[in-house]
Amino acid sequence: MPIRRGEDWGEPGGLGPDGVLVDSDDEARSLIEEARRANRPLPEIGLLGGDLCRSLGGRGDPSFVRSSEAWRFAVDLGAVLLDGRLFWFCAHMVARRRGWAGEALVAMNAAWRGTWNLGPRAHPGDGLLDISHGRLSTGDRLRALRRVSTGDHLPHPQISYRRVGAFQTVLEQPLMVELDGRPVVRASNLSIRVEPAALTVVV
């Protein structure tokens, strides 16, 4: 159930005995994809690092994550069809060229991608993905890159920004798509949707 404005989110409690500790978003994504493709329940995941961990205020301490002082959250997942092939992501999806030249598309479930605040309004428990899609000139791209660490690159007249549960587009040309920081495949036809509160994480 997505969080509503004014509601408390999360509950105290450590990672269960069958939970899995991961150091990165990509590690979490691999566990999620493995479970989904095998039609198994998603594992409970303890986050020690990565952008979702940072967005949730994680400390990166394994003993803390297993303690009663840790916090448990039901977070959303992103699911994306890339030219008809289904993948998942827990923090973000990025389709771009080297140096962010030309068309680019970003879907944020977490706020952060490394040191960049690409989703300044993103919340991993609101049942929405924050989608930015556009093409910047070289000058605008350089100006945006100087402001992206604070999230002040948005709004921008050349970037379409929306917070939605699903989004579909056909890119002008196939772009490399990164899921949780790992390049996975070039694609042009993207169909993205959110799976609300699909995963339990502990930080």
Short mmCIF file of the C-alpha atoms (twelve columns), coordinates in Angstrom:
data_MODEL
# 
_entry.id   MODEL 
# 
loop_
_atom_site.group_PDB 
_atom_site.id 
_atom_site.type_symbol 
_atom_site.label_atom_id 
_atom_site.label_alt_id 
_atom_site.label_comp_id 
_atom_site.label_asym_id 
_atom_site.label_seq_id 
_atom_site.Cartn_x 
_atom_site.Cartn_y 
_atom_site.Cartn_z 
_atom_site.pdbx_PDB_model_num 
ATOM 1   C CA . MET A 1   0.000  0.000   0.000   1 
ATOM 2   C CA . PRO A 2   1.657  3.303   -1.040  1 
ATOM 3   C CA . ILE A 3   2.369  5.849   1.665   1 
ATOM 4   C CA . ARG A 4   -0.084 8.750   1.962   1 
ATOM 5   C CA . ARG A 5   0.831  12.331  2.843   1 
ATOM 6   C CA . GLY A 6   1.142  12.782  6.600   1 
ATOM 7   C CA . GLU A 7   1.382  9.040   7.349   1 
ATOM 8   C CA . ASP A 8   4.279  7.452   9.195   1 
ATOM 9   C CA . TRP A 9   6.288  5.063   7.059   1 
ATOM 10  C CA . GLY A 10  8.329  2.076   8.101   1 
ATOM 11  C CA . GLU A 11  8.556  0.239   11.387  1 
ATOM 12  C CA . PRO A 12  11.358 -0.711  13.756  1 
ATOM 13  C CA . GLY A 13  12.831 -4.177  13.438  1 
ATOM 14  C CA . GLY A 14  15.931 -5.928  12.233  1 
ATOM 15  C CA . LEU A 15  16.571 -8.129  9.222   1 
ATOM 16  C CA . GLY A 16  15.011 -11.566 9.636   1 
ATOM 17  C CA . PRO A 17  17.065 -14.782 9.747   1 
ATOM 18  C CA . ASP A 18  16.326 -15.512 6.084   1 
ATOM 19  C CA . GLY A 19  17.091 -11.958 4.956   1 
ATOM 20  C CA . VAL A 20  20.001 -11.180 2.649   1 
ATOM 21  C CA . LEU A 21  22.537 -8.385  3.115   1 
ATOM 22  C CA . VAL A 22  23.603 -6.502  -0.033  1 
ATOM 23  C CA . ASP A 23  26.196 -3.787  -0.622  1 
ATOM 24  C CA . SER A 24  24.668 -2.179  -3.724  1 
ATOM 25  C CA . ASP A 25  21.487 -1.540  -5.692  1 
ATOM 26  C CA . ASP A 26  22.739 -3.859  -8.424  1 
ATOM 27  C CA . GLU A 27  23.173 -6.693  -5.915  1 
ATOM 28  C CA . ALA A 28  19.604 -6.160  -4.743  1 
ATOM 29  C CA . ARG A 29  18.367 -6.067  -8.337  1 
ATOM 30  C CA . SER A 30  20.089 -9.371  -9.108  1 
ATOM 31  C CA . LEU A 31  18.322 -11.040 -6.171  1 
ATOM 32  C CA . ILE A 32  14.997 -9.567  -7.276  1 
ATOM 33  C CA . GLU A 33  15.379 -10.693 -10.889 1 
ATOM 34  C CA . GLU A 34  16.491 -14.171 -9.855  1 
ATOM 35  C CA . ALA A 35  13.449 -14.569 -7.608  1 
ATOM 36  C CA . ARG A 36  11.002 -13.175 -10.163 1 
ATOM 37  C CA . ARG A 37  12.290 -15.336 -13.025 1 
ATOM 38  C CA . ALA A 38  12.079 -18.415 -10.787 1 
ATOM 39  C CA . ASN A 39  8.568  -17.390 -9.619  1 
ATOM 40  C CA . ARG A 40  9.712  -17.267 -5.989  1 
ATOM 41  C CA . PRO A 41  8.776  -14.716 -3.299  1 
ATOM 42  C CA . LEU A 42  11.114 -11.768 -3.107  1 
ATOM 43  C CA . PRO A 43  13.666 -12.051 -0.310  1 
ATOM 44  C CA . GLU A 44  13.838 -9.558  2.530   1 
ATOM 45  C CA . ILE A 45  16.911 -7.419  1.856   1 
ATOM 46  C CA . GLY A 46  19.215 -5.595  4.247   1 
ATOM 47  C CA . LEU A 47  20.795 -2.573  2.549   1 
ATOM 48  C CA . LEU A 48  24.417 -1.770  3.389   1 
ATOM 49  C CA . GLY A 49  25.066 0.573   0.474   1 
ATOM 50  C CA . GLY A 50  23.715 1.971   -2.777  1 
ATOM 51  C CA . ASP A 51  21.373 4.784   -3.733  1 
ATOM 52  C CA . LEU A 52  18.217 3.256   -2.245  1 
ATOM 53  C CA . CYS A 53  20.062 2.780   1.050   1 
ATOM 54  C CA . ARG A 54  21.179 6.422   0.976   1 
ATOM 55  C CA . SER A 55  17.674 7.635   0.154   1 
ATOM 56  C CA . LEU A 56  16.352 5.725   3.186   1 
ATOM 57  C CA . GLY A 57  19.033 7.054   5.525   1 
ATOM 58  C CA . GLY A 58  20.890 3.749   5.865   1 
ATOM 59  C CA . ARG A 59  24.070 3.550   7.926   1 
ATOM 60  C CA . GLY A 60  25.790 0.659   6.126   1 
ATOM 61  C CA . ASP A 61  26.376 -1.237  9.373   1 
ATOM 62  C CA . PRO A 62  25.508 -4.972  9.145   1 
ATOM 63  C CA . SER A 63  25.197 -5.428  12.904  1 
ATOM 64  C CA . PHE A 64  22.806 -2.474  13.102  1 
ATOM 65  C CA . VAL A 65  20.687 -3.813  10.204  1 
ATOM 66  C CA . ARG A 66  20.218 -7.075  12.113  1 
ATOM 67  C CA . SER A 67  19.416 -5.286  15.402  1 
ATOM 68  C CA . SER A 68  16.032 -4.267  16.803  1 
ATOM 69  C CA . GLU A 69  17.009 -0.609  16.253  1 
ATOM 70  C CA . ALA A 70  16.985 -0.984  12.460  1 
ATOM 71  C CA . TRP A 71  14.045 0.162   10.345  1 
ATOM 72  C CA . ARG A 72  11.973 -1.902  7.923   1 
ATOM 73  C CA . PHE A 73  10.323 -0.397  4.851   1 
ATOM 74  C CA . ALA A 74  7.949  -1.710  2.190   1 
ATOM 75  C CA . VAL A 75  9.396  -0.100  -0.932  1 
ATOM 76  C CA . ASP A 76  8.250  0.105   -4.523  1 
ATOM 77  C CA . LEU A 77  9.925  -1.696  -7.410  1 
ATOM 78  C CA . GLY A 78  10.277 -0.524  -10.973 1 
ATOM 79  C CA . ALA A 79  9.497  -2.974  -13.773 1 
ATOM 80  C CA . VAL A 80  10.457 -2.192  -17.363 1 
ATOM 81  C CA . LEU A 81  9.912  -3.855  -20.712 1 
ATOM 82  C CA . LEU A 82  12.925 -3.117  -22.941 1 
ATOM 83  C CA . ASP A 83  11.997 -4.014  -26.515 1 
ATOM 84  C CA . GLY A 84  9.739  -6.685  -25.048 1 
ATOM 85  C CA . ARG A 85  12.176 -8.098  -22.457 1 
ATOM 86  C CA . LEU A 86  11.158 -7.703  -18.804 1 
ATOM 87  C CA . PHE A 87  13.562 -6.396  -16.150 1 
ATOM 88  C CA . TRP A 88  13.271 -4.868  -12.669 1 
ATOM 89  C CA . PHE A 89  15.063 -2.110  -10.766 1 
ATOM 90  C CA . CYS A 90  14.949 -0.924  -7.165  1 
ATOM 91  C CA . ALA A 91  16.603 2.530   -7.313  1 
ATOM 92  C CA . HIS A 92  16.680 3.887   -10.879 1 
ATOM 93  C CA . MET A 93  16.616 3.271   -14.613 1 
ATOM 94  C CA . VAL A 94  18.672 5.453   -16.975 1 
ATOM 95  C CA . ALA A 95  18.713 5.424   -20.790 1 
ATOM 96  C CA . ARG A 96  21.439 7.664   -22.239 1 
ATOM 97  C CA . ARG A 97  24.498 8.150   -24.394 1 
ATOM 98  C CA . ARG A 98  28.016 8.766   -23.135 1 
ATOM 99  C CA . GLY A 99  28.257 12.207  -21.566 1 
ATOM 100 C CA . TRP A 100 24.448 12.532  -21.559 1 
ATOM 101 C CA . ALA A 101 24.567 13.848  -25.138 1 
ATOM 102 C CA . GLY A 102 21.260 13.882  -27.020 1 
ATOM 103 C CA . GLU A 103 18.076 12.238  -25.790 1 
ATOM 104 C CA . ALA A 104 18.041 10.808  -22.269 1 
ATOM 105 C CA . LEU A 105 15.397 9.248   -20.031 1 
ATOM 106 C CA . VAL A 106 15.569 8.724   -16.266 1 
ATOM 107 C CA . ALA A 107 13.126 6.841   -14.013 1 
ATOM 108 C CA . MET A 108 13.814 7.353   -10.311 1 
ATOM 109 C CA . ASN A 109 12.462 5.287   -7.427  1 
ATOM 110 C CA . ALA A 110 15.184 6.541   -5.059  1 
ATOM 111 C CA . ALA A 111 16.278 10.173  -4.956  1 
ATOM 112 C CA . TRP A 112 19.974 9.565   -5.632  1 
ATOM 113 C CA . ARG A 113 22.139 8.197   -8.416  1 
ATOM 114 C CA . GLY A 114 25.613 8.367   -6.945  1 
ATOM 115 C CA . THR A 115 26.272 11.991  -5.985  1 
ATOM 116 C CA . TRP A 116 23.476 13.254  -8.248  1 
ATOM 117 C CA . ASN A 117 20.032 14.047  -6.881  1 
ATOM 118 C CA . LEU A 118 18.242 13.026  -10.087 1 
ATOM 119 C CA . GLY A 119 14.910 12.499  -8.317  1 
ATOM 120 C CA . PRO A 120 14.549 15.407  -5.872  1 
ATOM 121 C CA . ARG A 121 10.867 14.566  -5.270  1 
ATOM 122 C CA . ALA A 122 11.196 10.782  -5.579  1 
ATOM 123 C CA . HIS A 123 10.020 8.615   -2.681  1 
ATOM 124 C CA . PRO A 124 10.459 4.813   -2.788  1 
ATOM 125 C CA . GLY A 125 7.160  4.227   -0.996  1 
ATOM 126 C CA . ASP A 126 4.689  6.517   -2.785  1 
ATOM 127 C CA . GLY A 127 3.637  4.161   -5.592  1 
ATOM 128 C CA . LEU A 128 5.113  6.482   -8.244  1 
ATOM 129 C CA . LEU A 129 8.234  6.767   -10.380 1 
ATOM 130 C CA . ASP A 130 9.780  10.145  -11.175 1 
ATOM 131 C CA . ILE A 131 10.352 10.296  -14.946 1 
ATOM 132 C CA . SER A 132 12.620 12.882  -16.608 1 
ATOM 133 C CA . HIS A 133 12.856 12.780  -20.411 1 
ATOM 134 C CA . GLY A 134 14.427 15.252  -22.793 1 
ATOM 135 C CA . ARG A 135 17.328 16.507  -24.839 1 
ATOM 136 C CA . LEU A 136 19.615 19.338  -23.726 1 
ATOM 137 C CA . SER A 137 21.958 21.496  -25.770 1 
ATOM 138 C CA . THR A 138 25.635 21.340  -24.840 1 
ATOM 139 C CA . GLY A 139 25.400 24.583  -22.860 1 
ATOM 140 C CA . ASP A 140 22.233 23.589  -21.028 1 
ATOM 141 C CA . ARG A 141 23.703 20.151  -20.314 1 
ATOM 142 C CA . LEU A 142 26.800 21.674  -18.702 1 
ATOM 143 C CA . ARG A 143 24.648 24.034  -16.632 1 
ATOM 144 C CA . ALA A 144 22.390 21.159  -15.544 1 
ATOM 145 C CA . LEU A 145 25.375 19.011  -14.559 1 
ATOM 146 C CA . ARG A 146 26.578 21.773  -12.248 1 
ATOM 147 C CA . ARG A 147 23.190 21.816  -10.478 1 
ATOM 148 C CA . VAL A 148 22.248 18.145  -10.422 1 
ATOM 149 C CA . SER A 149 23.977 17.358  -7.094  1 
ATOM 150 C CA . THR A 150 21.332 19.473  -5.335  1 
ATOM 151 C CA . GLY A 151 18.383 18.519  -7.547  1 
ATOM 152 C CA . ASP A 152 18.155 22.069  -8.900  1 
ATOM 153 C CA . HIS A 153 18.437 20.911  -12.530 1 
ATOM 154 C CA . LEU A 154 14.637 20.583  -12.405 1 
ATOM 155 C CA . PRO A 155 12.384 22.096  -13.568 1 
ATOM 156 C CA . HIS A 156 13.852 22.735  -17.027 1 
ATOM 157 C CA . PRO A 157 11.947 23.740  -20.178 1 
ATOM 158 C CA . GLN A 158 13.698 21.037  -22.233 1 
ATOM 159 C CA . ILE A 159 13.056 18.244  -19.735 1 
ATOM 160 C CA . SER A 160 9.638  16.645  -19.427 1 
ATOM 161 C CA . TYR A 161 9.137  15.689  -15.775 1 
ATOM 162 C CA . ARG A 162 6.261  13.654  -14.358 1 
ATOM 163 C CA . ARG A 163 5.477  11.472  -11.337 1 
ATOM 164 C CA . VAL A 164 3.489  8.482   -12.586 1 
ATOM 165 C CA . GLY A 165 2.702  4.839   -11.965 1 
ATOM 166 C CA . ALA A 166 3.377  3.870   -15.583 1 
ATOM 167 C CA . PHE A 167 5.066  5.392   -18.617 1 
ATOM 168 C CA . GLN A 168 5.690  4.263   -22.185 1 
ATOM 169 C CA . THR A 169 7.789  5.775   -24.958 1 
ATOM 170 C CA . VAL A 170 9.703  4.982   -28.122 1 
ATOM 171 C CA . LEU A 171 13.131 6.611   -28.179 1 
ATOM 172 C CA . GLU A 172 14.431 8.305   -31.306 1 
ATOM 173 C CA . GLN A 173 17.287 5.760   -31.447 1 
ATOM 174 C CA . PRO A 174 18.187 2.763   -29.277 1 
ATOM 175 C CA . LEU A 175 20.026 3.819   -26.114 1 
ATOM 176 C CA . MET A 176 21.964 1.808   -23.563 1 
ATOM 177 C CA . VAL A 177 19.730 1.247   -20.541 1 
ATOM 178 C CA . GLU A 178 21.258 1.094   -17.073 1 
ATOM 179 C CA . LEU A 179 19.326 -0.563  -14.252 1 
ATOM 180 C CA . ASP A 180 20.550 0.285   -10.755 1 
ATOM 181 C CA . GLY A 181 23.836 1.436   -12.223 1 
ATOM 182 C CA . ARG A 182 24.547 -1.557  -14.470 1 
ATOM 183 C CA . PRO A 183 24.232 -1.338  -18.283 1 
ATOM 184 C CA . VAL A 184 21.968 -4.190  -19.408 1 
ATOM 185 C CA . VAL A 185 20.829 -3.761  -23.033 1 
ATOM 186 C CA . ARG A 186 20.254 -1.248  -25.826 1 
ATOM 187 C CA . ALA A 187 16.566 -0.589  -26.423 1 
ATOM 188 C CA . SER A 188 14.227 1.912   -28.030 1 
ATOM 189 C CA . ASN A 189 10.765 0.775   -26.915 1 
ATOM 190 C CA . LEU A 190 10.414 1.283   -23.153 1 
ATOM 191 C CA . SER A 191 7.366  0.468   -21.049 1 
ATOM 192 C CA . ILE A 192 7.883  1.281   -17.355 1 
ATOM 193 C CA . ARG A 193 5.583  0.664   -14.400 1 
ATOM 194 C CA . VAL A 194 5.792  0.663   -10.626 1 
ATOM 195 C CA . GLU A 195 5.025  -2.287  -8.358  1 
ATOM 196 C CA . PRO A 196 3.903  -0.556  -5.135  1 
ATOM 197 C CA . ALA A 197 5.304  -1.805  -1.805  1 
ATOM 198 C CA . ALA A 198 6.605  -4.970  -3.479  1 
ATOM 199 C CA . LEU A 199 9.845  -5.356  -1.531  1 
ATOM 200 C CA . THR A 200 10.777 -5.281  2.168   1 
ATOM 201 C CA . VAL A 201 14.132 -3.661  2.900   1 
ATOM 202 C CA . VAL A 202 15.897 -3.020  6.198   1 
ATOM 203 C CA . VAL A 203 18.387 -0.223  6.947   1 
# 
